Amino acid sequence: MRIWLLVVHVSPQAGETVFGDDFTVFPGGKGANQAVACAKLGANVRMVGCVGNDANGRFLLDNFLTQSVDIENVRVLNGIPSGVAPILIAENDNMIVVVPGANGKVTCEIVDSVKEILLDSDIVLLQLEIPMATVEYSAAFCYKNHIPVILNPTPAQQLSKKLIKNVAYITPNEIEITQIFNDSFENVISDYPNKVIMTAGSMGTYFHDGSSIVHIPAHKVEVLDTTGAGDTFNGALAFGICEEMSLQNSIAFASKATSYSIKKLGAQSAMPTRIELEFEESV
């Protein structure tokens, strides 16, 4: 997904034209950001998805190559535009329009075509920017074949009991968890120990280890830009689990990576490498 960021002083009214203050274009999308977060930490990442046969699609593919993400299984579709998300920032607020485009064409048939790759994977990261039917189909295949799945449930939607059963980890933020489960976060994480991991920004991260609720505090840093923070967390969480860290240590590692990213501007450009994290730890 290609992100178009427009900054204006005052939001235009219907039929009104205003001058803007800034305009930036950058690669994004939950899946793309999380793939890059993993790759920058040193993981071998293979992206599965779709882009359109257009300038935005070429921009996204070129960025994946720059970030060392394997794009062999990203399909280029004719007649379908790549996903875009124009963001208008004005008066300390933002308005976002997501146009899924090719993201909405990631079908179960595409999942069938990459089953051998899934079987060769240590972990699979899923988000809800592709059709729910495809998410459920992918999770069911992975569950059957003992492949752990991290589901980042955003944009927030209701999740079926079967989907919840089939994924190893679910990572909502403090707003999404109540939208999805219609219950307090304490009850939800207690009902799904070692599965539901709730991120809460500066408040840190919460999960239930089977005995009690565990709170992992956020690192105290000077925040410059939180864009892509959740994606950094999910990518780093996947990396930690693949490195055979305990779940608690994987979450702590993901929290550390997130704190690094929010000290810089941008999403993918702010995501840390493993060397950067190790250097910061040594300082």
C-alpha positions as CSV (number, residue, x, y, z in Angstrom):
1,M,0.0,0.0,0.0
2,R,1.3,3.4,-0.9
3,I,0.7,6.2,1.7
4,W,0.0,9.8,0.6
5,L,0.4,12.2,3.5
6,L,-1.0,15.7,3.1
7,V,-0.5,18.3,5.9
8,V,-2.7,21.4,5.9
9,H,-3.3,24.1,8.4
10,V,-7.1,24.0,8.3
11,S,-9.3,21.3,7.0
12,P,-11.1,22.3,3.8
13,Q,-14.9,22.4,3.8
14,A,-17.0,20.8,1.1
15,G,-16.3,22.5,-2.2
16,E,-13.3,24.5,-0.8
17,T,-9.7,24.5,-2.0
18,V,-6.9,25.2,0.5
19,F,-3.2,25.4,0.3
20,G,-1.2,22.6,1.9
21,D,1.8,22.8,4.1
22,D,3.5,19.5,3.2
23,F,3.2,16.4,1.1
24,T,5.0,13.1,1.5
25,V,4.6,9.7,-0.3
26,F,6.0,6.6,1.4
27,P,5.5,2.8,1.3
28,G,3.2,1.4,3.9
29,G,0.4,-1.1,4.7
30,K,0.3,-3.3,7.8
31,G,1.7,-6.4,6.0
32,A,4.4,-4.5,4.2
33,N,5.5,-2.6,7.3
34,Q,5.7,-5.8,9.4
35,A,7.6,-7.6,6.7
36,V,10.2,-4.8,6.6
37,A,10.4,-4.7,10.4
38,C,11.3,-8.4,10.4
39,A,13.7,-8.1,7.6
40,K,15.6,-5.2,9.1
41,L,16.2,-7.3,12.3
42,G,17.8,-10.0,10.1
43,A,14.9,-12.4,9.4
44,N,14.5,-14.2,6.1
45,V,11.1,-12.7,5.0
46,R,8.9,-13.7,2.1
47,M,6.0,-11.5,1.3
48,V,2.7,-12.9,-0.1
49,G,0.2,-10.4,-1.5
50,C,-0.9,-8.4,-4.6
51,V,-0.1,-5.1,-6.1
52,G,-1.4,-3.5,-9.2
53,N,0.5,-3.2,-12.5
54,D,1.0,0.6,-12.0
55,A,3.5,3.1,-10.7
56,N,2.4,2.5,-7.1
57,G,2.9,-1.2,-7.5
58,R,6.4,-0.7,-8.9
59,F,7.3,1.7,-6.1
60,L,6.2,-0.9,-3.5
61,L,8.1,-3.8,-5.1
62,D,11.3,-1.7,-5.5
63,N,11.0,-0.8,-1.8
64,F,10.7,-4.5,-0.8
65,L,13.9,-5.3,-2.7
66,T,15.7,-2.4,-1.1
67,Q,14.7,-3.8,2.3
68,S,15.7,-7.4,1.5
69,V,12.1,-8.8,1.5
70,D,11.5,-11.6,-1.0
71,I,8.8,-10.6,-3.5
72,E,8.7,-13.8,-5.6
73,N,5.2,-14.4,-4.3
74,V,3.8,-10.9,-4.7
75,R,1.4,-11.0,-7.7
76,V,1.2,-8.1,-10.1
77,L,-2.4,-7.7,-11.2
78,N,-3.5,-6.0,-14.4
79,G,-6.6,-3.7,-14.3
80,I,-6.5,-3.5,-10.5
81,P,-4.9,-0.5,-8.8
82,S,-2.4,-1.0,-6.0
83,G,-3.8,-0.2,-2.5
84,V,-3.4,3.4,-1.4
85,A,-4.2,5.4,1.8
86,P,-4.4,9.2,1.5
87,I,-4.0,10.7,5.0
88,L,-5.0,14.4,5.6
89,I,-3.5,15.9,8.7
90,A,-5.1,19.1,9.9
91,E,-5.8,20.9,13.2
92,N,-4.0,18.2,15.3
93,D,-6.2,15.4,13.8
94,N,-6.1,13.1,10.8
95,M,-8.5,11.7,8.3
96,I,-7.6,8.5,6.4
97,V,-9.2,6.9,3.4
98,V,-8.1,3.4,2.7
99,V,-8.5,2.1,-0.9
100,P,-7.6,-1.6,-0.7
101,G,-7.2,-2.1,-4.4
102,A,-5.1,-5.2,-5.1
103,N,-5.0,-6.0,-1.3
104,G,-8.6,-7.0,-1.7
105,K,-7.6,-9.6,-4.4
106,V,-5.5,-11.7,-2.1
107,T,-7.6,-14.9,-2.4
108,C,-7.6,-18.4,-1.0
109,E,-6.3,-19.6,-4.3
110,I,-3.2,-17.5,-3.8
111,V,-2.8,-19.1,-0.4
112,D,-3.0,-22.5,-2.1
113,S,-0.3,-21.5,-4.5
114,V,2.2,-20.8,-1.6
115,K,1.4,-23.7,0.6
116,E,4.9,-25.1,0.2
117,I,6.3,-21.8,1.4
118,L,4.0,-21.7,4.4
119,L,5.1,-25.2,5.3
120,D,8.7,-24.0,5.2
121,S,8.0,-21.0,7.5
122,D,8.8,-20.7,11.2
123,I,6.0,-18.2,11.7
124,V,3.3,-16.5,9.6
125,L,2.1,-12.9,10.2
126,L,-1.4,-12.0,9.2
127,Q,-3.4,-8.7,9.3
128,L,-6.9,-7.7,8.3
129,E,-6.2,-5.6,5.3
130,I,-6.9,-8.6,3.1
131,P,-10.2,-10.4,2.9
132,M,-11.3,-12.1,6.1
133,A,-12.0,-15.3,4.2
134,T,-8.4,-15.5,3.1
135,V,-7.2,-14.8,6.7
136,E,-9.4,-17.6,8.0
137,Y,-8.3,-20.0,5.3
138,S,-4.6,-19.2,5.9
139,A,-4.9,-19.6,9.6
140,A,-6.7,-22.9,9.3
141,F,-4.0,-24.3,7.0
142,C,-1.3,-23.2,9.4
143,Y,-3.0,-24.6,12.4
144,K,-3.5,-28.0,10.7
145,N,0.3,-28.0,9.9
146,H,1.5,-26.7,13.2
147,I,2.8,-23.4,11.9
148,P,2.3,-20.6,14.5
149,V,0.5,-17.5,13.3
150,I,0.5,-14.0,14.7
151,L,-2.7,-12.2,13.9
152,N,-2.6,-8.4,14.1
153,P,-6.3,-7.7,14.1
154,T,-6.4,-4.4,12.4
155,P,-8.5,-2.7,11.0
156,A,-10.5,-4.1,13.9
157,Q,-13.2,-6.6,13.0
158,Q,-15.1,-9.3,14.8
159,L,-13.1,-12.6,14.9
160,S,-14.7,-16.0,14.7
161,K,-14.1,-18.5,17.5
162,K,-12.4,-20.8,14.9
163,L,-10.0,-18.0,13.8
164,I,-9.1,-17.3,17.4
165,K,-8.5,-21.0,18.0
166,N,-6.3,-21.3,14.8
167,V,-3.9,-18.5,15.5
168,A,-1.1,-18.8,18.1
169,Y,-1.0,-15.0,19.0
170,I,-3.4,-12.1,18.6
171,T,-2.0,-8.6,19.1
172,P,-4.7,-5.9,19.4
173,N,-4.1,-2.5,20.9
174,E,-6.0,-1.1,23.8
175,I,-8.8,0.2,21.6
176,E,-9.1,-2.8,19.3
177,I,-9.3,-5.3,22.1
178,T,-12.6,-3.9,23.4
179,Q,-14.0,-3.4,19.8
180,I,-13.2,-7.1,19.0
181,F,-14.1,-8.9,22.2
182,N,-16.6,-6.5,23.8
183,D,-15.1,-7.0,27.2
184,S,-12.4,-5.5,29.5
185,F,-8.8,-6.2,28.5
186,E,-8.2,-7.9,31.9
187,N,-10.9,-10.5,31.1
188,V,-9.9,-11.0,27.5
189,I,-6.2,-11.7,28.2
190,S,-7.2,-13.9,31.1
191,D,-9.5,-15.9,28.9
192,Y,-6.7,-16.3,26.3
193,P,-3.5,-16.8,28.2
194,N,-0.3,-16.7,26.2
195,K,-2.4,-15.8,23.1
196,V,-3.8,-12.3,23.4
197,I,-1.1,-9.7,23.7
198,M,-2.4,-6.2,24.2
199,T,-0.3,-3.2,23.3
200,A,-1.1,0.0,25.1
201,G,1.4,2.6,23.8
202,S,3.2,4.4,26.6
203,M,1.4,2.2,29.1
204,G,3.3,-0.8,27.8
205,T,2.1,-4.3,27.0
206,Y,-0.1,-6.8,28.8
207,F,-0.7,-10.6,28.5
208,H,-1.6,-13.4,30.8
209,D,1.1,-16.1,31.3
210,G,-1.4,-18.8,32.6
211,S,-0.9,-17.8,36.2
212,S,-1.4,-14.0,36.3
213,I,-1.5,-10.9,34.2
214,V,2.0,-9.8,33.2
215,H,2.7,-6.1,32.5
216,I,5.8,-5.2,30.4
217,P,6.4,-1.5,30.8
218,A,7.2,0.6,27.7
219,H,10.7,2.1,27.5
220,K,10.6,5.8,28.4
221,V,11.8,7.8,25.4
222,E,11.3,11.1,23.8
223,V,8.5,10.4,21.2
224,L,8.9,12.0,17.8
225,D,6.6,9.9,15.6
226,T,4.5,6.9,16.4
227,T,3.8,6.0,12.8
228,G,4.3,2.3,12.3
229,A,4.9,1.6,16.0
230,G,2.4,-1.3,16.1
231,D,4.0,-2.8,13.0
232,T,7.4,-2.6,14.5
233,F,6.1,-4.4,17.5
234,N,4.5,-7.2,15.5
235,G,7.6,-7.7,13.3
236,A,9.9,-7.7,16.2
237,L,7.6,-10.1,18.2
238,A,7.7,-12.5,15.2
239,F,11.5,-12.2,15.1
240,G,11.9,-12.9,18.8
241,I,9.7,-16.0,18.7
242,C,11.6,-17.3,15.7
243,E,14.8,-16.7,17.7
244,E,13.3,-19.0,20.3
245,M,13.0,-16.4,23.0
246,S,10.4,-17.0,25.6
247,L,7.1,-15.2,24.9
248,Q,7.8,-12.7,27.7
249,N,11.3,-12.0,26.4
250,S,9.9,-11.8,22.8
251,I,7.4,-9.2,24.0
252,A,10.1,-7.3,25.8
253,F,12.3,-7.3,22.7
254,A,9.4,-6.1,20.6
255,S,8.8,-3.3,23.1
256,K,12.4,-2.3,22.9
257,A,12.3,-2.2,19.1
258,T,9.1,-0.1,19.2
259,S,10.7,2.4,21.5
260,Y,13.6,2.8,19.1
261,S,11.3,3.4,16.2
262,I,9.2,6.1,17.8
263,K,12.3,8.3,18.4
264,K,12.5,8.8,14.6
265,L,10.3,10.1,11.8
266,G,8.6,7.7,9.5
267,A,7.5,4.1,9.6
268,Q,9.8,1.7,7.8
269,S,12.7,4.2,7.8
270,A,12.5,4.4,11.6
271,M,12.4,0.6,12.2
272,P,15.6,-0.6,13.9
273,T,18.2,-3.2,12.7
274,R,19.4,-5.8,15.2
275,I,22.8,-4.0,15.3
276,E,21.2,-0.7,16.2
277,L,19.3,-2.3,19.1
278,E,22.4,-4.0,20.4
279,F,24.4,-0.7,20.1
280,E,21.7,1.2,22.0
281,E,21.7,-1.4,24.7
282,S,25.5,-1.1,25.1
283,V,25.5,2.7,25.4
